[in-house]
């Protein structure tokens, strides 16, 4: 069943370092069978609560195994290191299997 990676990108702390991330990450997502679901410039409006994300990224994978394989893949390793070093963010895996 479908799985989703949700990235709450709170801030980019090093714009120059982060500039290489999108193309590296996109190539790795595609190679691992994933696809981005939201346009890059999606508007975000909090309807309830105090969550104030700057940017939300949603990546869909065919299943949880492929999402985890992407996360730990050699293809994504460089991009993941850049993301970790150049951003403040929260990243979660959501299993879309009906419960």
RONU-846138 format. One record per residue: residue in three letters; x, y, z of N, C-alpha, C, CB in turn. Coordinates in nm, 2 decimals, padded with zeros to 4 digits. Glycine has a CB too. Layout:
N
[ALA, [X, Y, Z], [X, Y, Z], [X, Y, Z], [X, Y, Z]];
...
! end
This chain:
99
[UNK, [00.08, -00.12, 00.00], [00.00, 00.00, 00.00], [00.09, 00.12, 00.00], [-00.09, 00.00, 00.12]];
[UNK, [00.04, 00.23, -00.06], [00.11, 00.35, -00.07], [00.17, 00.41, 00.06], [00.02, 00.46, -00.13]];
[UNK, [00.28, 00.47, 00.05], [00.35, 00.53, 00.17], [00.39, 00.67, 00.13], [00.47, 00.45, 00.22]];
[UNK, [00.40, 00.76, 00.23], [00.43, 00.90, 00.20], [00.54, 00.94, 00.30], [00.31, 00.99, 00.22]];
[UNK, [00.63, 01.02, 00.24], [00.73, 01.09, 00.32], [00.69, 01.24, 00.32], [00.88, 01.08, 00.25]];
[UNK, [00.67, 01.29, 00.45], [00.63, 01.43, 00.47], [00.75, 01.50, 00.52], [00.51, 01.44, 00.56]];
[UNK, [00.78, 01.61, 00.46], [00.89, 01.69, 00.50], [00.84, 01.83, 00.54], [01.01, 01.70, 00.40]];
[UNK, [00.85, 01.87, 00.66], [00.82, 02.00, 00.71], [00.94, 02.09, 00.71], [00.74, 02.00, 00.85]];
[UNK, [00.97, 02.16, 00.61], [01.09, 02.24, 00.59], [01.07, 02.37, 00.67], [01.13, 02.26, 00.44]];
[UNK, [01.13, 02.38, 00.79], [01.11, 02.50, 00.87], [01.19, 02.61, 00.82], [01.14, 02.46, 01.01]];
[UNK, [01.32, 02.58, 00.79], [01.40, 02.69, 00.74], [01.53, 02.63, 00.67], [01.45, 02.79, 00.85]];
[UNK, [01.58, 02.71, 00.58], [01.70, 02.67, 00.51], [01.81, 02.76, 00.58], [01.70, 02.70, 00.35]];
[UNK, [01.91, 02.70, 00.64], [02.01, 02.77, 00.72], [02.13, 02.80, 00.63], [02.05, 02.69, 00.84]];
[UNK, [02.15, 02.73, 00.52], [02.26, 02.76, 00.43], [02.21, 02.74, 00.28], [02.38, 02.66, 00.45]];
[UNK, [02.17, 02.85, 00.23], [02.11, 02.86, 00.09], [02.20, 02.80, -00.01], [02.06, 03.00, 00.06]];
[UNK, [02.33, 02.84, -00.01], [02.43, 02.80, -00.10], [02.44, 02.65, -00.10], [02.56, 02.87, -00.08]];
[UNK, [02.46, 02.59, 00.02], [02.48, 02.45, 00.03], [02.35, 02.37, -00.02], [02.51, 02.41, 00.18]];
[UNK, [02.23, 02.43, 00.02], [02.11, 02.36, -00.01], [02.08, 02.37, -00.16], [02.00, 02.43, 00.07]];
[UNK, [02.14, 02.45, -00.24], [02.10, 02.47, -00.38], [02.12, 02.34, -00.46], [02.19, 02.58, -00.44]];
[UNK, [02.21, 02.26, -00.42], [02.24, 02.13, -00.49], [02.13, 02.02, -00.46], [02.38, 02.08, -00.46]];
[UNK, [02.06, 02.04, -00.35], [01.97, 01.94, -00.30], [01.86, 01.90, -00.39], [01.91, 01.98, -00.17]];
[UNK, [01.78, 02.00, -00.44], [01.66, 01.96, -00.52], [01.69, 01.86, -00.64], [01.60, 02.08, -00.58]];
[UNK, [01.79, 01.89, -00.72], [01.82, 01.80, -00.83], [01.87, 01.66, -00.78], [01.92, 01.86, -00.92]];
[UNK, [01.95, 01.66, -00.68], [02.00, 01.53, -00.62], [01.89, 01.45, -00.57], [02.11, 01.55, -00.51]];
[UNK, [01.80, 01.51, -00.49], [01.69, 01.44, -00.43], [01.59, 01.40, -00.53], [01.62, 01.53, -00.33]];
[UNK, [01.56, 01.48, -00.63], [01.46, 01.44, -00.73], [01.50, 01.32, -00.81], [01.44, 01.56, -00.82]];
[UNK, [01.63, 01.32, -00.84], [01.68, 01.20, -00.92], [01.67, 01.07, -00.83], [01.82, 01.22, -00.96]];
[UNK, [01.70, 01.08, -00.71], [01.69, 00.97, -00.62], [01.55, 00.92, -00.60], [01.76, 01.00, -00.48]];
[UNK, [01.46, 01.02, -00.58], [01.31, 00.98, -00.56], [01.27, 00.91, -00.68], [01.23, 01.11, -00.54]];
[UNK, [01.29, 00.96, -00.80], [01.25, 00.89, -00.93], [01.31, 00.75, -00.94], [01.29, 00.98, -01.05]];
[UNK, [01.44, 00.74, -00.91], [01.50, 00.60, -00.92], [01.45, 00.50, -00.82], [01.65, 00.62, -00.90]];
[UNK, [01.39, 00.55, -00.71], [01.34, 00.46, -00.61], [01.19, 00.44, -00.62], [01.37, 00.51, -00.47]];
[UNK, [01.13, 00.49, -00.73], [00.99, 00.47, -00.76], [00.89, 00.57, -00.69], [00.95, 00.34, -00.71]];
[UNK, [00.95, 00.68, -00.65], [00.86, 00.78, -00.58], [00.83, 00.90, -00.67], [00.93, 00.83, -00.46]];
[UNK, [00.74, 00.98, -00.62], [00.70, 01.10, -00.70], [00.66, 01.21, -00.60], [00.59, 01.07, -00.80]];
[UNK, [00.69, 01.33, -00.64], [00.64, 01.45, -00.56], [00.50, 01.48, -00.58], [00.73, 01.57, -00.59]];
[UNK, [00.42, 01.51, -00.48], [00.28, 01.53, -00.49], [00.24, 01.68, -00.49], [00.20, 01.46, -00.39]];
[UNK, [00.31, 01.76, -00.43], [00.28, 01.90, -00.42], [00.37, 01.99, -00.50], [00.28, 01.95, -00.27]];
[UNK, [00.31, 02.09, -00.57], [00.40, 02.19, -00.64], [00.49, 02.26, -00.54], [00.31, 02.29, -00.72]];
[UNK, [00.60, 02.30, -00.59], [00.71, 02.36, -00.51], [00.66, 02.49, -00.44], [00.83, 02.40, -00.59]];
[UNK, [00.57, 02.56, -00.50], [00.52, 02.69, -00.44], [00.38, 02.68, -00.38], [00.52, 02.79, -00.55]];
[UNK, [00.34, 02.56, -00.33], [00.21, 02.54, -00.27], [00.19, 02.63, -00.15], [00.19, 02.39, -00.22]];
[UNK, [00.07, 02.69, -00.14], [00.04, 02.78, -00.03], [00.00, 02.69, 00.09], [-00.06, 02.89, -00.07]];
[UNK, [00.03, 02.74, 00.21], [00.00, 02.66, 00.33], [-00.08, 02.75, 00.42], [00.13, 02.61, 00.40]];
[UNK, [-00.19, 02.70, 00.47], [-00.28, 02.78, 00.56], [-00.31, 02.69, 00.68], [-00.40, 02.83, 00.49]];
[UNK, [-00.27, 02.72, 00.80], [-00.31, 02.65, 00.92], [-00.46, 02.67, 00.95], [-00.22, 02.69, 01.04]];
[UNK, [-00.53, 02.57, 00.96], [-00.68, 02.58, 00.99], [-00.71, 02.56, 01.14], [-00.76, 02.48, 00.91]];
[UNK, [-00.62, 02.50, 01.21], [-00.63, 02.47, 01.35], [-00.50, 02.44, 01.41], [-00.74, 02.36, 01.38]];
[UNK, [-00.48, 02.48, 01.54], [-00.36, 02.45, 01.61], [-00.25, 02.56, 01.58], [-00.31, 02.32, 01.57]];
[UNK, [-00.13, 02.53, 01.63], [-00.02, 02.62, 01.62], [00.09, 02.58, 01.52], [00.04, 02.65, 01.75]];
[UNK, [00.07, 02.48, 01.44], [00.17, 02.44, 01.34], [00.19, 02.55, 01.24], [00.13, 02.30, 01.28]];
[UNK, [00.31, 02.59, 01.22], [00.34, 02.70, 01.12], [00.45, 02.65, 01.03], [00.37, 02.83, 01.19]];
[UNK, [00.43, 02.56, 00.94], [00.53, 02.51, 00.85], [00.56, 02.62, 00.75], [00.49, 02.38, 00.78]];
[UNK, [00.69, 02.62, 00.71], [00.73, 02.72, 00.60], [00.70, 02.66, 00.46], [00.88, 02.75, 00.61]];
[UNK, [00.73, 02.53, 00.45], [00.71, 02.46, 00.32], [00.69, 02.31, 00.36], [00.83, 02.48, 00.23]];
[UNK, [00.59, 02.25, 00.29], [00.56, 02.11, 00.31], [00.60, 02.04, 00.18], [00.41, 02.09, 00.35]];
[UNK, [00.67, 01.93, 00.19], [00.70, 01.84, 00.08], [00.64, 01.71, 00.10], [00.86, 01.83, 00.05]];
[UNK, [00.56, 01.66, 00.00], [00.50, 01.52, 00.02], [00.55, 01.44, -00.10], [00.35, 01.53, 00.01]];
[UNK, [00.61, 01.32, -00.06], [00.67, 01.23, -00.17], [00.59, 01.10, -00.15], [00.82, 01.21, -00.15]];
[UNK, [00.53, 01.05, -00.26], [00.46, 00.93, -00.26], [00.54, 00.81, -00.31], [00.33, 00.94, -00.34]];
[UNK, [00.54, 00.70, -00.24], [00.61, 00.58, -00.28], [00.50, 00.47, -00.29], [00.72, 00.54, -00.19]];
[UNK, [00.53, 00.36, -00.37], [00.43, 00.25, -00.39], [00.41, 00.18, -00.25], [00.49, 00.16, -00.49]];
[UNK, [00.51, 00.18, -00.16], [00.49, 00.11, -00.04], [00.60, 00.16, 00.06], [00.50, -00.04, -00.05]];
[UNK, [00.58, 00.12, 00.19], [00.67, 00.16, 00.29], [00.81, 00.11, 00.27], [00.62, 00.11, 00.43]];
[UNK, [00.83, -00.01, 00.22], [00.96, -00.06, 00.20], [01.04, 00.02, 00.10], [00.95, -00.21, 00.14]];
[UNK, [00.97, 00.07, -00.01], [01.04, 00.15, -00.11], [01.07, 00.29, -00.05], [00.96, 00.16, -00.24]];
[UNK, [00.99, 00.34, 00.03], [01.01, 00.47, 00.09], [01.14, 00.46, 00.18], [00.89, 00.52, 00.18]];
[UNK, [01.14, 00.35, 00.26], [01.26, 00.33, 00.35], [01.38, 00.30, 00.27], [01.23, 00.22, 00.45]];
[UNK, [01.37, 00.23, 00.16], [01.48, 00.20, 00.07], [01.54, 00.33, 00.01], [01.44, 00.11, -00.04]];
[UNK, [01.45, 00.43, -00.03], [01.49, 00.56, -00.08], [01.57, 00.63, 00.03], [01.37, 00.64, -00.12]];
[UNK, [01.51, 00.64, 00.15], [01.57, 00.71, 00.26], [01.72, 00.66, 00.29], [01.49, 00.70, 00.39]];
[UNK, [01.74, 00.53, 00.29], [01.87, 00.47, 00.32], [01.95, 00.44, 00.20], [01.85, 00.35, 00.40]];
[UNK, [01.91, 00.48, 00.08], [01.98, 00.45, -00.04], [02.11, 00.52, -00.06], [01.89, 00.47, -00.16]];
[UNK, [02.20, 00.46, -00.14], [02.32, 00.53, -00.18], [02.29, 00.65, -00.27], [02.42, 00.43, -00.25]];
[UNK, [02.18, 00.64, -00.35], [02.14, 00.74, -00.44], [02.10, 00.87, -00.36], [02.03, 00.70, -00.53]];
[UNK, [02.04, 00.85, -00.25], [01.99, 00.97, -00.17], [02.09, 01.02, -00.06], [01.86, 00.93, -00.10]];
[UNK, [02.20, 00.94, -00.04], [02.29, 00.97, 00.07], [02.35, 01.11, 00.07], [02.40, 00.87, 00.07]];
[UNK, [02.40, 01.16, -00.05], [02.45, 01.29, -00.06], [02.35, 01.40, -00.04], [02.52, 01.31, -00.20]];
[UNK, [02.23, 01.38, -00.10], [02.12, 01.48, -00.08], [02.08, 01.48, 00.07], [02.00, 01.44, -00.17]];
[UNK, [02.07, 01.37, 00.13], [02.02, 01.36, 00.27], [02.12, 01.44, 00.36], [02.01, 01.21, 00.32]];
[UNK, [02.25, 01.42, 00.33], [02.36, 01.49, 00.41], [02.34, 01.64, 00.39], [02.50, 01.44, 00.37]];
[UNK, [02.32, 01.68, 00.27], [02.30, 01.83, 00.24], [02.18, 01.88, 00.31], [02.29, 01.85, 00.09]];
[UNK, [02.07, 01.81, 00.31], [01.95, 01.85, 00.37], [01.97, 01.86, 00.52], [01.83, 01.74, 00.34]];
[UNK, [02.03, 01.76, 00.58], [02.06, 01.76, 00.72], [02.15, 01.88, 00.76], [02.13, 01.63, 00.77]];
[UNK, [02.25, 01.91, 00.68], [02.34, 02.02, 00.72], [02.29, 02.16, 00.69], [02.47, 02.00, 00.64]];
[UNK, [02.20, 02.17, 00.59], [02.16, 02.30, 00.55], [02.01, 02.34, 00.58], [02.17, 02.31, 00.40]];
[UNK, [01.94, 02.26, 00.65], [01.80, 02.29, 00.69], [01.77, 02.26, 00.83], [01.70, 02.22, 00.59]];
[UNK, [01.66, 02.31, 00.87], [01.59, 02.27, 01.00], [01.46, 02.22, 00.95], [01.58, 02.39, 01.11]];
[UNK, [01.44, 02.09, 00.98], [01.31, 02.03, 00.92], [01.27, 01.91, 01.01], [01.33, 01.99, 00.78]];
[UNK, [01.15, 01.87, 00.99], [01.09, 01.75, 01.04], [01.06, 01.66, 00.93], [00.96, 01.77, 01.14]];
[UNK, [01.09, 01.53, 00.94], [01.06, 01.43, 00.83], [01.00, 01.31, 00.89], [01.19, 01.40, 00.75]];
[UNK, [00.88, 01.27, 00.83], [00.81, 01.15, 00.88], [00.77, 01.06, 00.77], [00.69, 01.20, 00.97]];
[UNK, [00.76, 00.94, 00.80], [00.71, 00.84, 00.71], [00.56, 00.80, 00.75], [00.80, 00.71, 00.70]];
[UNK, [00.47, 00.81, 00.66], [00.33, 00.77, 00.68], [00.30, 00.65, 00.60], [00.24, 00.89, 00.65]];
[UNK, [00.26, 00.54, 00.67], [00.21, 00.42, 00.60], [00.07, 00.44, 00.56], [00.23, 00.29, 00.69]];
[UNK, [00.04, 00.43, 00.43], [-00.10, 00.46, 00.38], [-00.19, 00.33, 00.38], [-00.09, 00.51, 00.24]];
[UNK, [-00.14, 00.23, 00.45], [-00.22, 00.10, 00.45], [-00.34, 00.13, 00.55], [-00.13, -00.02, 00.51]];
[UNK, [-00.46, 00.10, 00.50], [-00.58, 00.12, 00.58], [-00.57, 00.03, 00.71], [-00.71, 00.09, 00.51]];
[UNK, [-00.60, 00.09, 00.82], [-00.59, 00.02, 00.95], [-00.72, -00.03, 00.99], [-00.53, 00.10, 01.05]];
! end
